[in-house]
């Protein structure tokens, strides 16, 4: 048996690019409001360094040992990017065929002619218009994460 494998199984290894890991996390905004957490559920499973999670999360897990905890702050450039106002469009309400009345905060999907799905958030509704936002809801925000590496490998 490979000694590196034995170290990982014993919890003595450190997370490296290409490792499958499991991480418990709590994500908060700058004001302390929790926006996502694995608490009370299964840890997040992903492969380090292959782009399955935001870059700042990937970087934070690199070098961690099983059982280690860490608090990190991830800037927008290493998370979901800055907000892009070009991705916000106002459309006439009668041009949308949703089958339900549009409401602020409602998520919808639009399909491009080639079949690509674009998730949109309705950010404002008036009598005559609906504002559609294709930015990720966490774009432009600094994210604070409390991490605990639960497992490497497996």
JODA-V722376 format. One record per residue. N is the residue number from 0. D_FIRST is the distance of its C-alpha to the first C-alpha in whole Angstrom. Layout:
# JODA-V722376
{{N | D_FIRST} {N | D_FIRST}}
This chain:
# JODA-V722376
{{0 | 0} {1 | 4} {2 | 6} {3 | 9} {4 | 7} {5 | 7} {6 | 11} {7 | 12} {8 | 11} {9 | 13} {10 | 16} {11 | 16} {12 | 15} {13 | 18} {14 | 19} {15 | 19} {16 | 21} {17 | 19} {18 | 17} {19 | 19} {20 | 20} {21 | 23} {22 | 26} {23 | 29} {24 | 32} {25 | 35} {26 | 38} {27 | 41} {28 | 44} {29 | 46} {30 | 48} {31 | 45} {32 | 46} {33 | 42} {34 | 42} {35 | 38} {36 | 36} {37 | 33} {38 | 34} {39 | 35} {40 | 32} {41 | 29} {42 | 27} {43 | 27} {44 | 24} {45 | 24} {46 | 22} {47 | 23} {48 | 25} {49 | 26} {50 | 29} {51 | 29} {52 | 31} {53 | 33} {54 | 32} {55 | 33} {56 | 31} {57 | 28} {58 | 29} {59 | 29} {60 | 26} {61 | 24} {62 | 23} {63 | 23} {64 | 21} {65 | 20} {66 | 23} {67 | 25} {68 | 29} {69 | 31} {70 | 34} {71 | 35} {72 | 38} {73 | 38} {74 | 41} {75 | 42} {76 | 41} {77 | 37} {78 | 38} {79 | 40} {80 | 43} {81 | 46} {82 | 49} {83 | 51} {84 | 54} {85 | 54} {86 | 52} {87 | 55} {88 | 58} {89 | 61} {90 | 62} {91 | 65} {92 | 64} {93 | 66} {94 | 64} {95 | 61} {96 | 60} {97 | 58} {98 | 59} {99 | 60} {100 | 61} {101 | 59} {102 | 58} {103 | 57} {104 | 53} {105 | 53} {106 | 50} {107 | 50} {108 | 49} {109 | 51} {110 | 50} {111 | 51} {112 | 52} {113 | 49} {114 | 47} {115 | 46} {116 | 46} {117 | 47} {118 | 46} {119 | 50} {120 | 51} {121 | 55} {122 | 55} {123 | 59} {124 | 62} {125 | 66} {126 | 68} {127 | 68} {128 | 65} {129 | 61} {130 | 59} {131 | 55} {132 | 52} {133 | 49} {134 | 48} {135 | 44} {136 | 46} {137 | 44} {138 | 45} {139 | 46} {140 | 45} {141 | 43} {142 | 40} {143 | 39} {144 | 35} {145 | 34} {146 | 30} {147 | 27} {148 | 24} {149 | 22} {150 | 19} {151 | 17} {152 | 15} {153 | 15}}
